[in-house]
Amino acid sequence: MIEEDLEVAIKVVVVGNGAVGKSSMIRRYCKGVYTQDYKKTIGVDFLEREIEVDDDNVRLMVWDTAGQEEFDSITKAYYRGAQVCVLAFSTTDKDSFDAIERWKNKVEAECGAIVMVVVQNKIDLIDESAVSAEDVEALTKRLKLHLFRTSVKENFNIDEVFLYLSRKFLSQQ
Ligand code: GDP
């Protein structure tokens, strides 16, 4: 097999409180669709997308919590083998922002210190913001995590999140 054909598979978990846009983000990224009133299918484990990152072919397996956002109801299988993580909150939901550090701790307890990023979704609703830019920056600085502001609705900055995570993961191999 020639080197270019080798593929790296990365398991991505997307965590955060309910309704911040996790399922929408995964569907947008992997399937290229967005629907306001999409109903989750319980039992679907993950969606996939293949991308080229520099000279590597990367297959991202992006896992959805399927509505099990209570901290302890997410099964071990969800976290097992996860290599990178999106910590997501919503611009319009202060509780979801306040929960970011707890989600980080939870993922670290299950997976160790894997590659993570903070995503502030629903940036299209910035006029209805429940969190200040200063607070968001202070938190991400303290946690030493990169921040992406995204809108799944407007397809803004989504590809960049997964490219960043893939690059960072590959650079650590
Ligand atoms: P989850 O519970 O975190 O998986 O959240 P969902 O993906 O089910 O999204 C919750 C709601 O937020 C749905 O009605 C989505 O259409 C909506 N939503 C998701 N992303 C965005 C966004 O970027 N902007 C806006 N305005 N709504 C969004």
Residues whose N, C-alpha, C, O or C-beta is under 5 A from the ligand:
A	BS01	GDP	N17 G18 A19 V20 G21 K22 S23 S24 M25 T35 Q36 D37 N121 K122 I123 D124 T150 S151 V152 K153
